[in-house]
Amino acid sequence: MAVEEIHAEMVSSVWKVLVEPGSEVSAGDTLVVLESMKMEIPVLTERDGTVRELLVVEGEVLQEGDLIATVVG
């Protein structure tokens, strides 16, 4: 069973959370939407699986490299 760790690619804030732990996702699904410099940035999963951990909440400020979620599949 492979685990995908999804990290923030830049300093941003969590604008919208679209999944919760236990959600079934497919490759390309948006897990959360980040906001940085007035741009909305969708954060996608690269594999089919189940969201094991969701480590962010709406409004939270993330630093580059912060772990957002893990997907097991």
N, C-alpha and C positions, 0 to 999 in steps of 0.2 A: 504494500500500500504506500503510495507516494504522498508526500506532504508538500504543498506549495505555501511558502511564506510570502505575503504581500506587504511590501514596505512603501512608505511615502517617498516619492522621488524628489520632493522639494518642500521647503517650508510652506505650509498651507493650513487652512482651517477646514474642518469637516462640515460640509454644507448639508449633506443629506446621507442618511444610512438607509440602504435599500434591502438589506438582508439581516438575519439574526442567526445565532448559533443553531445548527440543525437544519438550516435551509439547504435544499438541493440546488446546485448550480450547474450550468453548462459552460464549456469553454466560451469566452467572449462575453459572459454576463457581467453587468456592472454591479459591484458590491457596494461601493460608496461613491459619492461625488464630493470632490475637494474643491475649494475655492482659493485661488491665489492671484493677486493682482487683477481682480475683477474678472478672472477667467474661471469657468467651470471645467474641472478635470475629472472625467470618469475614471474610476479605478476598476480594472477588469480582472477576472480570473482567467488563467491560461489552460485550465483543465476542468473536466467534468468531475463532480464530487459533492462533498458535504462541507458546509462551513463548520469547522470545529471550534474556532475561537474568533470572536470579534472584539477587538481591543480598543475601539474608539467610540465616542458618542458625538452627536451633533453639537457643533459649537466649539469643540476641542481644537486647540492649535497643535499642529504636528511639526516636528523637525524632520529634516531630510534623514531618511533611514529608519524612522520609527515604524514598528510593526503595526500593521492595520488589522490583518486577519490571517488565519491559516485555513487552507482548504485541503481536505483529505479525499483521495480518490484513487 
